[in-house]
């Protein structure tokens, strides 16, 4: 299972109205660290699918959402519960560190 892509049109349904906790990976094609963290996020999405949805949002293609959520550097990951941001993780990190950051949501 890999992280699904979302955009302006699907964001509300996939993230804001999702019953599950959702982590949004704000990324761009040209961003090396974004590409480095992507397979790690896919692994976490697979291993914790019952508790956490992970979606990807391309900031170049969706600048309105990037601005709304104050994305100033990427990769940036925001965890949403009931449509509200409950945690922000900035930067590419190794899998154990990301899992520790997400422990409250995947345990």
Protein Blocks (a to p, Z undefined) as FASTA:
>chain_A
ZZddddfklmmmmmmmpmbdcddddddfklmklmmmmmmmmmmmmmmmmmoccddddfkl
mmmlmmmnopabdcdddddeehiafbdcedjddfklmmmmmmmmmZZ
